[in-house]
Amino acid sequence: MEKIENFKSVCFKIGLVMTVFYVFRVLSGLVSAFLYDDFSDKWGEEACYIIVLFVKIVAAYIIPIAAAWALIGVKPLRELYKKPPRLAKALGNFPAMYGLGQMANILTILAVWLITKIVNIEKSFAPISGGGMPKSLVCGMATAFAAVFCAALFEEFIARGIFLEALKPYGTGFAVMMSAFLFGIMHGNFEQFFYAFIMGIVLGYIAVQTGSILAGTIMHAMFNSVAAFVILFMSTKSSEYLNHGGEIPEENMPVLAIYGMFTIVLAGLLICGIALAFKKLSRLRIYKMPNAWTDITGKRKTVVFFTRFSVIITLALAADAFAGGVTTNIIFEIIRGSRF
């Protein structure tokens, strides 16, 4: 009975941390919108973009991690980041993870496109935050750094280093699935949820098998580096020639050539990754993890988790974010007085 009560308490605390995450996500969206509206002319769009990026990092990562650390606690960092005996073998799962993630991403994009065509609605899956694509190469570099280093480091720390570790005593498989689900909804939009959820399962399994989040953090950074490279390219003037065509100046040719080679390598990685993923999925039983806590069934654990009040609040806030940040937009409009 005591362990069940402890389990309920852990679930409640995790929901509370996720509520903090979403509340500050909304606040960062409001701050970002005000910064762009009121200060972009004075400070310049480039400065505003970098300030907004910093605000988002603090709101989405630093504050929730501080809340999780205080409420749930964390293993000693030397244990979380210890080098596993077979680090190279763990990293060898990256192509399969990339293939699975991108396959889910492609299917999700197709589903979103199909839904918007059938229902005849305008797609909007991101809350108001300002910024858009990088305004310059400097902004692109800042965004790439945030994606490769900040996102990989902080997201792995909270999803696998805190949530997964907190839930592991109540069933390893359950802990992997729930931490992956939380990792998915942390992205705050429908298009990223599915591939983030799949990535979370793979990274959670690797964290359990290696007893460390080091390999997962590296793989996460590798995954994000693909998008970071595209962002860097799109923030250069050379990217304009992909859309508008015309004669390409000689000084832009090297950048376009590098990007062309990158897309070829990426296509090869995608094909190989999907093939490896299907191979691993065919051996799925090998990767099944034992249930370390059998006092209650996995179904009952899931019910307990999702019926905690803080988790229900989190799901409501997540639904709002997935719907396009309706609450954030309404609050912004009310504060700005545009509704009156």
C-alpha positions in Angstrom: 0.0 0.0 0.0 2.8 2.4 0.9 4.5 1.8 -2.5 1.2 2.5 -4.3 0.8 5.8 -2.4 4.4 6.7 -3.3 3.7 5.9 -6.9 0.6 8.3 -6.8 2.8 11.0 -5.3 5.5 10.6 -8.0 2.9 10.8 -10.7 1.4 13.9 -9.1 4.8 15.6 -8.9 5.6 14.8 -12.5 2.3 16.3 -13.6 3.1 19.4 -11.5 6.4 19.8 -13.2 4.8 19.5 -16.6 2.2 22.1 -15.5 5.0 24.4 -14.6 6.5 23.7 -18.0 3.3 24.7 -19.9 2.5 27.7 -17.8 6.0 29.1 -18.5 5.7 28.1 -22.1 2.6 30.3 -22.3 4.3 33.2 -20.5 7.4 32.9 -22.8 5.0 33.1 -25.8 3.5 36.3 -24.4 6.9 37.9 -23.6 8.1 37.0 -27.1 5.1 38.5 -28.8 5.4 41.8 -26.8 9.2 42.0 -27.5 8.6 41.7 -31.2 5.7 44.2 -31.2 7.3 46.8 -29.0 11.0 46.5 -29.3 11.9 45.1 -32.7 12.1 48.5 -34.3 14.2 49.9 -31.4 16.6 46.9 -30.9 16.5 45.4 -34.3 14.9 42.1 -35.3 18.2 40.1 -34.9 18.6 41.2 -31.3 14.9 40.5 -30.5 15.2 37.1 -32.1 18.2 36.1 -29.9 16.6 37.6 -26.7 13.4 35.6 -27.5 15.4 32.5 -28.0 17.0 33.0 -24.6 13.6 33.6 -22.9 12.3 30.3 -24.4 15.3 28.4 -23.2 14.8 29.7 -19.6 11.1 29.1 -19.7 11.0 25.7 -21.4 14.1 24.2 -19.8 15.8 26.0 -16.9 12.6 26.7 -14.8 11.0 23.2 -15.3 14.2 21.5 -14.5 14.6 23.5 -11.3 11.0 22.6 -10.4 11.7 18.9 -11.1 14.9 18.9 -9.2 13.1 20.4 -6.2 10.0 18.3 -6.3 11.4 14.9 -7.5 15.1 15.0 -7.1 17.8 13.7 -9.3 20.5 11.0 -9.2 24.1 12.3 -8.9 25.2 13.7 -12.2 28.3 11.5 -12.3 25.9 8.5 -12.4 23.5 10.0 -14.9 26.3 10.8 -17.3 28.7 7.9 -16.7 30.3 6.5 -19.8 28.6 3.0 -20.4 30.9 0.1 -21.2 29.6 -0.2 -24.8 28.9 3.4 -25.7 29.7 2.9 -29.4 27.2 0.0 -29.6 24.5 2.2 -28.1 25.3 5.0 -30.5 25.0 2.5 -33.3 21.2 2.6 -32.8 21.1 6.1 -34.2 20.3 5.2 -37.8 17.4 3.1 -36.8 16.1 5.8 -34.4 16.5 8.4 -37.1 14.6 6.2 -39.6 11.8 5.5 -37.2 11.5 9.1 -36.2 11.5 10.5 -39.7 9.0 7.8 -40.9 6.6 8.9 -38.1 7.3 12.5 -39.1 6.5 11.9 -42.8 3.3 10.1 -41.9 2.3 12.8 -39.5 2.8 15.5 -42.1 0.8 13.6 -44.6 -2.0 13.1 -42.1 -2.0 16.8 -41.2 -2.2 17.7 -44.9 -5.0 15.3 -45.5 -7.0 16.5 -42.4 -6.7 20.1 -43.4 -7.8 19.3 -46.9 -10.8 17.2 -45.8 -12.0 19.5 -43.0 -11.0 22.6 -44.9 -9.3 24.3 -42.0 -6.1 26.4 -41.9 -3.3 24.5 -40.2 -2.0 26.1 -37.0 -0.1 24.0 -34.6 2.2 26.4 -32.9 1.5 29.0 -30.2 2.2 32.7 -30.7 5.9 33.2 -29.9 7.3 35.5 -32.5 10.5 35.0 -34.4 9.7 32.5 -37.2 12.7 31.5 -39.2 16.1 33.0 -38.4 16.5 36.5 -39.7 20.2 36.2 -40.4 23.1 33.8 -40.2 23.8 34.9 -36.6 20.2 34.0 -35.7 20.6 30.8 -37.5 23.7 29.9 -35.6 22.0 30.8 -32.3 19.0 28.6 -33.2 21.2 25.7 -34.3 23.2 25.9 -31.0 19.9 25.9 -29.0 18.6 22.8 -30.9 21.8 20.8 -30.9 23.1 21.5 -27.4 20.4 23.1 -25.2 17.5 21.0 -26.4 19.4 17.7 -26.4 21.0 18.4 -23.0 18.0 19.8 -21.1 15.3 17.6 -22.7 17.3 14.4 -22.0 18.0 15.5 -18.5 14.4 16.1 -17.6 12.7 13.3 -19.6 15.2 10.5 -19.0 17.3 11.8 -16.2 14.4 12.8 -13.9 11.0 11.4 -15.2 12.3 8.0 -16.3 14.4 7.6 -13.2 11.5 8.6 -10.9 9.2 6.0 -12.6 11.6 3.1 -12.9 10.9 1.6 -9.5 7.3 1.1 -10.6 8.0 -0.8 -13.8 10.8 -0.2 -16.3 8.6 -0.6 -19.4 6.0 1.7 -17.9 8.7 4.3 -17.1 10.0 4.2 -20.7 6.6 4.7 -22.2 5.4 7.4 -19.9 8.7 9.4 -20.1 8.4 9.1 -23.9 4.8 10.3 -23.9 5.8 13.3 -21.7 8.8 13.9 -24.0 6.3 14.0 -26.9 3.9 16.5 -25.4 6.8 18.7 -24.3 7.2 19.7 -28.0 3.8 21.3 -27.8 2.5 20.5 -31.3 0.8 17.7 -33.2 3.5 17.5 -35.9 6.4 16.8 -33.6 4.6 14.6 -31.0 4.7 11.3 -32.8 8.3 11.2 -33.8 9.3 12.6 -30.4 7.3 9.9 -28.8 9.1 7.2 -30.8 12.5 8.8 -30.2 11.6 8.9 -26.5 10.9 5.1 -26.4 14.3 4.4 -28.1 16.2 6.8 -25.9 14.5 5.5 -22.8 15.4 1.9 -23.7 19.0 2.9 -24.2 19.1 4.8 -20.9 17.8 1.7 -19.1 20.2 -0.6 -20.8 23.2 1.5 -20.4 22.3 2.9 -16.9 23.2 6.4 -18.3 21.7 9.2 -20.3 25.0 10.0 -22.0 24.4 7.9 -25.1 20.9 9.3 -25.4 22.0 12.9 -25.1 24.6 12.4 -27.9 22.0 10.7 -30.1 19.5 13.4 -29.4 22.1 16.0 -30.4 22.9 14.1 -33.6 19.2 14.0 -34.5 18.7 17.7 -33.9 21.9 18.5 -35.8 20.1 17.5 -39.1 17.5 20.2 -38.6 20.1 22.6 -37.3 22.0 22.3 -40.6 18.9 23.0 -42.6 18.2 26.1 -40.4 21.7 27.3 -40.9 21.4 26.9 -44.7 18.0 28.6 -44.7 19.4 31.6 -42.8 22.0 32.2 -45.6 21.3 34.2 -48.8 22.2 31.1 -50.9 18.9 29.5 -49.8 16.9 32.1 -51.9 18.1 30.5 -55.1 16.4 27.2 -54.2 13.0 28.8 -54.4 13.4 31.6 -56.9 15.9 29.9 -59.3 17.7 32.1 -61.8 21.4 32.3 -62.4 23.4 31.4 -59.3 26.3 33.8 -58.5 29.6 32.0 -58.2 30.1 33.0 -54.6 26.9 31.0 -53.6 27.8 27.8 -55.4 29.9 26.3 -52.6 27.1 26.6 -50.1 24.6 25.2 -52.5 27.0 22.3 -53.3 27.5 21.5 -49.7 23.7 21.5 -49.1 23.2 19.3 -52.1 25.7 16.7 -50.8 24.1 17.0 -47.4 20.6 16.1 -48.8 22.1 13.1 -50.6 23.8 11.8 -47.5 20.6 12.4 -45.5 18.5 10.5 -48.0 20.9 7.5 -47.7 20.7 7.7 -43.9 16.9 7.8 -44.1 16.7 4.7 -46.3 19.3 2.7 -44.2 17.6 3.9 -41.0 14.2 2.7 -42.0 15.6 -0.7 -43.1 17.4 -1.1 -39.8 14.4 0.0 -37.9 12.2 -2.7 -39.5 14.9 -5.3 -38.8 14.9 -4.3 -35.1 11.1 -4.2 -35.0 11.0 -7.8 -36.3 13.0 -8.8 -33.2 10.7 -6.8 -30.9 10.4 -9.5 -28.2 14.1 -9.3 -27.6 13.7 -5.7 -26.5 10.8 -6.3 -24.1 11.7 -5.1 -20.6 10.5 -7.0 -17.4 7.9 -5.5 -15.2 9.8 -4.8 -11.9 6.7 -4.0 -9.9 3.8 -6.4 -10.1 1.6 -5.1 -7.3 -0.8 -3.6 -9.9 -1.1 -4.1 -13.6 0.3 -1.9 -16.3 -3.2 -0.8 -17.2 -3.9 0.2 -13.6 -0.6 2.2 -13.5 -1.6 4.1 -16.6 -5.0 4.9 -15.1 -3.4 6.1 -11.9 -1.0 8.3 -13.8 -3.5 10.0 -16.0 -6.1 10.5 -13.2 -3.7 12.6 -11.1 -5.1 16.2 -11.0 -1.8 17.8 -12.0 -1.5 15.4 -15.0 -5.1 16.3 -16.1 -4.2 20.0 -16.0 -1.1 19.2 -18.0 -3.1 17.4 -20.7 -5.5 20.3 -20.9 -2.6 22.8 -21.3 -1.1 20.4 -23.9 -4.3 20.2 -25.8 -4.4 24.0 -25.9 -0.9 24.1 -27.3 -1.6 21.4 -29.9 -4.6 23.5 -31.0 -2.4 26.5 -31.8 -1.9 28.2 -28.4 -5.5 29.5 -28.2 -5.1 30.6 -24.6 -1.9 32.4 -25.3 -3.4 34.3 -28.3 -6.6 35.3 -26.3 -4.5 36.6 -23.4 -2.2 38.5 -25.8 -5.2 40.1 -27.5 -6.9 41.0 -24.2 -3.7 42.6 -22.8 -3.1 44.5 -26.0 -6.7 45.7 -26.0 -7.4 44.5 -29.5 -10.7 42.9 -28.4 -12.2 46.1 -27.2 
